[in-house]
Amino acid sequence: MRVGYLGPEGTFSHEAVLSDVDHRELELVAQPTIYDTVMAVHEGAVERALVPIENSLEGSVNTTLDTLAGEAEDVAIAGEVVHPIRHCLIARNPMALEDIDAIVSHPHAHAQCARFIRAELREGVTVVAAASTADAVRRVAEHEGGGTWAALGNRLSAEIYECEVIRAGVEDVAGNETRFVWLAPAGEQPEREGRWKTSVVFWGVGADAPGWLVRCLSEFAFRGVNLTKIESRPRRQGLGRYMFFVDLEGSERDAPVAEAIAGLHQHAEELRVLGSYPVPG
């Protein structure tokens, strides 16, 4: 089986794949961006993919949500894994913190380590964006220009690109973790066992009417279906036009969930089930 993930080797996505499945029988296929990772399933280039969807510090990964809702209707969430995120300060060679001229990483990593950057690195250090944390470590390993660069990444990337961990655990809040979701072609039902979760997205022309969102969500409350997350995202059709992402407990094959989704259809212009899938624990 071909499995896509945000590359290059050594990203937290790569680390999450290695920790969640027996990868020895898989062909892991690195993708340049999260968008490309989702679309690889859509295009049939891979059979499964693992993408980040939510971080405990920085919230939702908007690219994942927007791509699933807008461009990959034939791709479904088939499972999830919560993976701890432990950022390390990584350089090609050992160095003092005050010697660092530039700190390279993915913008999410910079945000998750913002307090460390402000408090521990010298004033005026240059923040350089990279496509992923592993890409940042690779760039630091290959950097030949002026100045001294360091990266924010994980130990796996430091090992792969033969760099040094200068300091571990530089994330601003202990217990930082990211929720990843497994993607598969829509219509492939996972085996039904344990706890389940269902993710939906909806929007409607009546969204400007007073109480519209309450009426939508009441379809779940009236049937005792617990919502674990709700978030709005712009539909990119002008200000004031939003789509709403909801995660809820249970499978779409459970009667209360199925009835709630059917009821929501009566209020929404568009409603899509992004996936119904087992969850760990």
KEDO-44123 format. One record per atom (N, C-alpha, C): residue in one letter; y negated, z negated, x. Coordinates in pm, whole numbers, padded with zeros to 5 digits, always signed. Layout:
! residues N
AYZX...
//
This chain:
! residues 281
M+00120+00000+00084M+00000+00000+00000M-00125+00000+00087R-00220+00085+00051R-00348+00092+00122R-00446-00004+00056V-00505-00091+00136V-00596-00194+00086V-00730-00182+00155G-00837-00168+00077G-00970-00155+00132G-01041-00289+00144Y-01131-00298+00239Y-01213-00418+00258Y-01340-00378+00333L-01444-00461+00321L-01567-00436+00395L-01542-00456+00543G-01557-00350+00620G-01534-00356+00763G-01662-00375+00842P-01648-00366+00974P-01526-00337+01049P-01436-00460+01059E-01333-00451+01140E-01243-00565+01159E-01323-00689+01198G-01286-00802+01138G-01350-00927+01173G-01451-00978+01071T-01473-00905+00962T-01562-00956+00858T-01494-01072+00784F-01574-01143+00705F-01514-01246+00620F-01423-01183+00516S-01453-01062+00472S-01364-00991+00380S-01228-00966+00446H-01231-00922+00570H-01108-00900+00646H-01032-01031+00662E-01103-01136+00696E-01042-01268+00711E-00978-01314+00580A-01046-01289+00466A-00993-01330+00336A-00866-01254+00301V-00862-01124+00333V-00740-01046+00310V-00625-01104+00389L-00649-01131+00516L-00543-01182+00603L-00492-01317+00557S-00579-01398+00498S-00539-01532+00454S-00471-01533+00318D-00492-01426+00238D-00443-01429+00100D-00312-01355+00078V-00282-01258+00160V-00161-01178+00138V-00086-01158+00269D+00040-01121+00258D+00118-01084+00375D+00079-00941+00413H-00011-00930+00509H-00069-00800+00543H+00022-00714+00628R+00136-00766+00670R+00223-00689+00759R+00278-00564+00691E+00288-00566+00560E+00340-00450+00488E+00228-00369+00422L+00104-00396+00461L-00010-00326+00404L-00078-00240+00510E-00143-00135+00465E-00231-00058+00552E-00373-00095+00517L-00439-00171+00603L-00574-00218+00577L-00673-00110+00619V-00764-00076+00526V-00857+00034+00547V-00999-00019+00540A-01066-00027+00654A-01204-00077+00659A-01299+00023+00596Q-01397-00029+00520Q-01498+00055+00456Q-01636+00015+00508P-01731+00107+00513P-01861+00077+00574P-01949-00014+00490T-01936-00014+00357T-02019-00097+00270T-01936-00150+00155I-01991-00249+00082I-01923-00300-00036I-01912-00190-00141Y-02019-00114-00159Y-02016-00002-00254Y-01901+00093-00221D-01887+00130-00096D-01779+00221-00057D-01643+00159-00081T-01634+00027-00067T-01506-00041-00089T-01464-00030-00235V-01559-00055-00326V-01529-00042-00469V-01494+00103-00503M-01573+00195-00452M-01553+00336-00486M-01426+00393-00425A-01376+00332-00320A-01249+00378-00262A-01135+00362-00362V-01140+00256-00444V-01040+00240-00550V-01064+00345-00659H-01189+00363-00696H-01227+00462-00798H-01180+00602-00759E-01192+00636-00633E-01158+00771-00586E-01011+00785-00548G-00935+00675-00550G-00794+00681-00515G-00765+00680-00367A-00867+00652-00285A-00846+00648-00140A-00764+00525-00101V-00774+00417-00180V-00693+00297-00159V-00637+00255-00294E-00530+00176-00291E-00469+00128-00415E-00523-00008-00458R-00572-00083-00363R-00632-00214-00391R-00751-00233-00297A-00838-00323-00334A-00950-00358-00246A-00989-00501-00273L-01041-00567-00172L-01094-00703-00186L-01242-00698-00154V-01325-00746-00249V-01470-00744-00230V-01529-00880-00267P-01637-00921-00201P-01703-01046-00239P-01780-01027-00369I-01780-01130-00454I-01853-01119-00580I-01948-01237-00602E-01926-01349-00530E-02014-01465-00551E-02002-01561-00434N-02117-01610-00387N-02120-01709-00281N-02180-01839-00333S-02129-01950-00285S-02174-02080-00338S-02317-02112-00300L-02372-02049-00197L-02511-02073-00157L-02605-01965-00209E-02565-01841-00201E-02655-01730-00231E-02630-01664-00366G-02529-01711-00440G-02506-01656-00573G-02429-01525-00571S-02450-01446-00674S-02370-01325-00694S-02400-01218-00590V-02299-01137-00563V-02315-01020-00478V-02347-00903-00571N-02473-00867-00577N-02521-00773-00678N-02458-00635-00666T-02432-00592-00544T-02372-00459-00526T-02237-00450-00596T-02157-00555-00585T-02027-00556-00651T-02043-00548-00802L-02130-00631-00859L-02150-00631-01003L-02202-00496-01052D-02304-00445-00986D-02366-00320-01031D-02271-00201-01022T-02191-00197-00917T-02098-00084-00901T-01987-00090-01004L-01934-00209-01030L-01829-00221-01132L-01883-00185-01270A-02007-00224-01299A-02063-00199-01431A-02109-00056-01450G-02156+00007-01342G-02223+00135-01358G-02151+00257-01310E-02068+00246-01206E-02012+00366-01145E-01861+00365-01131A-01798+00256-01164A-01653+00246-01143A-01585+00187-01266E-01606+00253-01380E-01550+00204-01506E-01397+00204-01505D-01337+00284-01419D-01191+00290-01413D-01132+00197-01307V-01214+00103-01258V-01170+00002-01163V-01179-00135-01231A-01077-00218-01216A-01074-00348-01283A-01048-00460-01182I-01098-00577-01215I-01066-00697-01138I-00923-00738-01171A-00842-00757-01068A-00700-00788-01087A-00662-00926-01033G-00754-00995-00971G-00726-01127-00916G-00845-01178-00839E-00839-01302-00795E-00949-01358-00717E-00895-01454-00612V-00975-01474-00510V-00945-01571-00405V-01076-01634-00361V-01078-01764-00346V-01195-01835-00295V-01169-01868-00149H-01259-01820-00063H-01237-01832+00081H-01352-01909+00146P-01321-02009+00229P-01429-02083+00297P-01503-01995+00394I-01635-02015+00401I-01720-01937+00491I-01775-02031+00598R-01729-02012+00721R-01773-02095+00833R-01841-02004+00935H-01973-02011+00938H-02048-01925+01029H-02051-01985+01169C-02038-01897+01267C-02051-01935+01408C-02166-01857+01470L-02232-01919+01566L-02330-01848+01649L-02252-01789+01765I-02259-01656+01781I-02172-01584+01873I-02256-01499+01967A-02220-01500+02095A-02289-01418+02194A-02186-01358+02290R-02231-01261+02367R-02139-01197+02460R-02098-01291+02572N-02193-01377+02613N-02167-01473+02719N-02228-01608+02679P-02181-01717+02737P-02242-01848+02707P-02392-01846+02738M-02471-01913+02655M-02615-01916+02675M-02674-02036+02603A-02795-02073+02643A-02869-02180+02575A-02937-02122+02451L-02953-02205+02349L-03014-02158+02224L-03155-02106+02247E-03228-02169+02335E-03368-02129+02357E-03380-01994+02426D-03269-01941+02477D-03273-01810+02543D-03249-01694+02447I-03218-01724+02323I-03186-01618+02227I-03314-01552+02178D-03321-01421+02192D-03438-01343+02148D-03420-01287+02008A-03295-01255+01970A-03270-01192+01840A-03140-01246+01782I-03139-01266+01650I-03021-01314+01581I-02979-01205+01482V-02859-01152+01499V-02813-01035+01425V-02706-01077+01324S-02717-01029+01199S-02611-01052+01102S-02643-00981+00972H-02551-00993+00877H-02574-00946+00741H-02681-01034+00677P-02769-00980+00593P-02873-01062+00531P-02821-01186+00459H-02703-01178+00397H-02648-01297+00331H-02618-01408+00433A-02569-01369+00550A-02542-01468+00654A-02670-01530+00705H-02773-01449+00724H-02903-01504+00764H-02952-01607+00662A-02937-01574+00534A-02983-01665+00429A-02902-01793+00427Q-02772-01783+00451Q-02686-01900+00448Q-02705-01991+00570C-02770-01938+00673C-02795-02015+00796C-02945-02027+00824A-03027-02012+00723A-03173-02006+00742A-03227-02134+00805R-03176-02249+00762R-03225-02376+00815R-03192-02388+00964F-03073-02348+01001F-03033-02351+01142F-03124-02260+01225I-03151-02139+01173I-03236-02045+01247I-03374-02104+01268R-03429-02166+01163R-03565-02223+01174R-03569-02343+01267A-03467-02429+01257A-03472-02557+01329A-03419-02551+01471E-03321-02464+01498E-03251-02469+01626E-03288-02356+01721L-03329-02243+01666L-03365-02131+01754L-03515-02132+01778R-03556-02068+01884R-03697-02073+01922R-03784-02002+01819E-03908-02044+01810E-04001-01984+01716E-04023-01836+01752G-04023-01753+01650G-04046-01612+01672G-03921-01532+01703V-03802-01594+01694V-03679-01518+01718V-03671-01404+01617T-03630-01287+01663T-03622-01170+01578T-03494-01172+01495V-03507-01151+01364V-03392-01146+01274V-03358-00999+01251V-03238-00959+01290V-03195-00819+01284V-03083-00806+01181A-03100-00717+01085A-02999-00698+00980A-02888-00606+01029A-02765-00639+00986A-02649-00556+01015A-02573-00532+00886A-02483-00433+00888A-02409-00397+00767A-02309-00505+00727S-02264-00584+00824S-02169-00693+00797S-02177-00789+00914T-02115-00905+00898T-02114-01002+01008T-02036-00949+01127A-01925-00880+01101A-01846-00824+01211A-01922-00713+01282D-01994-00631+01205D-02078-00528+01266D-02181-00593+01357A-02235-00709+01315A-02333-00780+01397A-02271-00825+01530V-02151-00881+01523V-02085-00927+01646V-02053-00808+01736R-02009-00699+01679R-01979-00579+01758R-02105-00527+01826R-02217-00528+01754R-02343-00481+01813R-02386-00573+01927V-02368-00703+01910V-02402-00797+02017V-02313-00773+02139A-02185-00748+02114A-02092-00724+02224A-02130-00599+02303E-02188-00499+02232E-02220-00372+02297E-02365-00364+02341H-02445-00467+02313H-02589-00460+02339H-02618-00454+02488E-02695-00352+02527E-02731-00335+02668E-02882-00335+02687G-02959-00348+02579G-03104-00340+02589G-03165-00469+02642G-03299-00474+02639G-03368-00593+02685G-03351-00708+02588G-03367-00827+02638G-03356-00945+02553G-03212-00992+02537T-03197-01111+02482T-03066-01172+02466T-03036-01184+02317W-02928-01121+02273W-02891-01118+02132W-02775-01214+02105A-02776-01269+01984A-02664-01347+01934A-02638-01305+01790A-02521-01336+01739A-02483-01294+01604A-02434-01413+01525L-02438-01399+01393L-02374-01493+01302L-02249-01426+01248G-02135-01488+01270G-02008-01431+01225G-01900-01537+01227N-01775-01495+01221N-01664-01590+01222N-01588-01585+01355R-01498-01679+01371R-01420-01684+01496R-01334-01560+01514L-01284-01505+01403L-01201-01386+01412L-01278-01272+01478S-01403-01252+01438S-01482-01143+01497S-01512-01171+01644A-01534-01298+01679A-01558-01331+01821A-01436-01296+01905E-01316-01323+01851E-01194-01292+01924E-01174-01141+01936I-01197-01069+01826I-01173-00925+01825I-01265-00853+01924Y-01393-00895+01929Y-01491-00824+02011Y-01519-00897+02144E-01432-00992+02177E-01432-01059+02307E-01567-01123+02337C-01615-01200+02241C-01741-01273+02258C-01716-01423+02260E-01822-01498+02283E-01813-01643+02293E-01875-01710+02169V-01809-01812+02118V-01867-01895+02012V-01958-01998+02078I-02089-01985+02056I-02186-02077+02115I-02191-02207+02035R-02187-02195+01904R-02182-02313+01818R-02115-02275+01687A-02028-02363+01638A-01957-02340+01512A-02022-02420+01400G-01999-02376+01278G-02047-02450+01161G-02197-02452+01148V-02263-02336+01161V-02409-02332+01157V-02462-02300+01017E-02371-02290+00917E-02419-02269+00780E-02498-02392+00734D-02594-02371+00644D-02687-02476+00605D-02621-02587+00524V-02518-02554+00449V-02452-02651+00361V-02303-02650+00388A-02247-02768+00413A-02103-02777+00432A-02032-02740+00302G-01915-02683+00314G-01842-02643+00196G-01880-02507+00144N-01953-02430+00222N-01990-02293+00184N-01863-02212+00160E-01858-02140+00048E-01741-02058+00019E-01781-01937-00063T-01699-01835-00054T-01722-01710-00127T-01603-01680-00215R-01635-01638-00334R-01531-01590-00428R-01517-01440-00409F-01397-01398-00373F-01363-01256-00361F-01278-01215-00480V-01286-01088-00518V-01200-01037-00625V-01119-00918-00575W-00994-00917-00619W-00908-00802-00594W-00936-00695-00699L-00949-00572-00656L-00973-00460-00745L-00851-00368-00747A-00827-00310-00865A-00716-00216-00884A-00757-00114-00988P-00686-00003-00998P-00715+00093-01105P-00699+00024-01241A-00791+00051-01332A-00785-00010-01464A-00655+00030-01533G-00602-00063-01612G-00478-00038-01684G-00356-00098-01619E-00368-00137-01492E-00256-00203-01425E-00265-00353-01452Q-00176-00406-01533Q-00179-00546-01573Q-00103-00633-01474P-00169-00736-01419P-00097-00831-01333P+00007-00907-01417E+00106-00965-01348E+00203-01049-01418E+00132-01169-01478R+00174-01208-01597R+00103-01314-01669R+00169-01448-01641E+00100-01530-01563E+00146-01665-01535E+00027-01748-01488G+00032-01881-01511G-00073-01971-01467G-00203-01953-01544R-00313-01996-01479R-00445-01986-01541R-00500-01844-01527W-00578-01806-01629W-00637-01672-01628W-00786-01679-01651K-00852-01575-01609K-00995-01560-01629K-01021-01416-01674T-01124-01396-01753T-01164-01263-01797T-01312-01244-01767S-01348-01128-01715S-01487-01096-01684S-01531-00978-01770V-01649-00991-01832V-01702-00884-01916V-01848-00859-01881V-01897-00741-01915V-02039-00709-01906V-02079-00645-02038F-02198-00678-02086F-02244-00620-02213F-02395-00608-02214W-02445-00520-02300W-02588-00508-02324W-02606-00449-02463G-02730-00450-02512G-02750-00401-02647G-02895-00368-02678V-02912-00278-02775V-03046-00240-02816V-03116-00352-02890G-03040-00449-02942G-03099-00560-03014G-03136-00677-02926A-03136-00655-02794A-03159-00765-02701A-03298-00826-02713D-03393-00751-02771D-03529-00804-02787D-03543-00892-02910A-03445-00889-02999A-03454-00966-03123A-03432-01114-03095P-03509-01202-03159P-03490-01347-03138P-03346-01389-03170G-03286-01463-03076G-03154-01517-03099G-03039-01422-03072W-03070-01299-03024W-02962-01202-03002W-02858-01253-02903L-02902-01306-02789L-02808-01353-02689L-02729-01473-02740V-02795-01561-02816V-02725-01676-02874V-02614-01628-02966R-02642-01529-03049R-02540-01478-03139R-02423-01418-03061C-02455-01349-02951C-02348-01292-02869C-02257-01401-02812L-02319-01501-02754L-02241-01607-02689L-02172-01698-02789S-02226-01705-02910S-02164-01788-03012S-02026-01738-03050E-01999-01610-03030E-01866-01557-03060E-01760-01629-02977F-01797-01671-02857F-01704-01746-02774F-01703-01894-02814A-01820-01951-02836A-01828-02094-02870A-01754-02125-02999F-01767-02040-03101F-01702-02064-03230F-01551-02066-03218R-01498-01999-03116R-01352-01990-03100R-01300-02079-02988G-01387-02164-02933G-01346-02259-02831G-01315-02196-02697V-01375-02080-02669V-01354-02012-02541V-01462-02059-02443N-01421-02115-02331N-01516-02171-02235N-01568-02064-02140L-01700-02057-02128L-01763-01966-02033L-01784-02038-01900T-01747-01974-01791T-01762-02035-01659T-01881-01979-01583K-01936-01867-01631K-02051-01807-01563K-02119-01708-01657I-02251-01705-01654I-02327-01600-01722I-02446-01564-01635E-02471-01435-01622E-02579-01389-01535E-02634-01258-01589S-02763-01239-01577S-02825-01113-01617S-02859-01031-01494R-02852-00898-01510R-02891-00804-01406R-02970-00692-01472P-03072-00638-01407P-03148-00527-01465P-03061-00403-01480R-03085-00329-01588R-03011-00205-01613R-03073-00086-01542R-03185-00108-01474R-03255-00001-01400R-03308+00105-01494Q-03350+00061-01610Q-03410+00151-01709Q-03545+00098-01754G-03613+00026-01666G-03742-00031-01699G-03734-00181-01714L-03850-00246-01706L-03855-00390-01718L-03808-00434-01856G-03742-00548-01860G-03699-00606-01987G-03565-00555-02037R-03501-00467-01963R-03369-00416-02004R-03263-00474-01910Y-03174-00554-01967Y-03078-00627-01886Y-02935-00605-01935M-02842-00623-01843M-02701-00635-01879M-02658-00777-01844F-02559-00828-01915F-02517-00967-01900F-02371-00971-01858F-02348-01040-01747F-02213-01058-01695F-02164-01197-01734V-02044-01204-01788V-01988-01331-01833V-01846-01344-01779D-01815-01460-01722D-01678-01497-01688D-01634-01604-01786L-01510-01596-01832L-01461-01693-01929L-01316-01727-01900E-01275-01843-01948E-01139-01888-01927E-01045-01822-02026G-00929-01779-01978G-00829-01719-02064G-00812-01570-02042S-00703-01517-02096S-00671-01375-02086S-00721-01301-02209E-00754-01175-02191E-00796-01093-02306E-00683-01075-02407R-00560-01110-02367R-00448-01103-02459R-00430-01232-02539D-00505-01337-02503D-00505-01460-02584D-00584-01434-02712A-00533-01481-02824A-00596-01453-02953A-00743-01495-02959P-00781-01619-02917P-00923-01657-02925P-01013-01568-02840V-00966-01530-02720V-01046-01443-02633V-01058-01304-02694A-00947-01250-02742A-00949-01117-02803A-01041-01114-02924E-01037-01219-03006E-01123-01224-03124E-01269-01237-03086A-01297-01316-02982A-01436-01331-02937A-01491-01199-02884I-01411-01127-02807I-01456-00998-02754I-01478-00899-02868A-01389-00900-02968A-01407-00813-03083A-01536-00848-03157G-01564-00979-03170G-01687-01020-03235G-01810-00979-03157L-01802-00987-03026L-01914-00948-02941L-01944-00799-02954H-01839-00720-02976H-01858-00576-02996H-01955-00547-03110Q-01960-00637-03209Q-02046-00614-03325Q-02195-00627-03290H-02225-00697-03181H-02364-00721-03142H-02410-00631-03028A-02316-00582-02948A-02351-00514-02824A-02349-00363-02840E-02444-00299-02776E-02442-00154-02768E-02328-00108-02679E-02305-00181-02573E-02198-00149-02478E-02133-00278-02433L-02001-00279-02429L-01924-00394-02383L-01805-00343-02303R-01790-00394-02183R-01677-00355-02099R-01607-00479-02047V-01477-00478-02054V-01397-00583-01990V-01376-00540-01846L-01433-00613-01753L-01423-00578-01611L-01287-00617-01552G-01218-00705-01622G-01086-00744-01575G-01040-00872-01641S-00910-00885-01657S-00847-01008-01705S-00737-01038-01605Y-00740-01154-01540Y-00662-01171-01418Y-00627-01318-01393P-00517-01343-01322P-00480-01480-01286P-00572-01534-01178V-00592-01666-01178V-00675-01730-01077V-00596-01839-01006P-00629-01869-00882P-00554-01970-00807P-00569-02108-00868G-00472-02194-00842G-00480-02334-00884G-00425-02359-01021
//
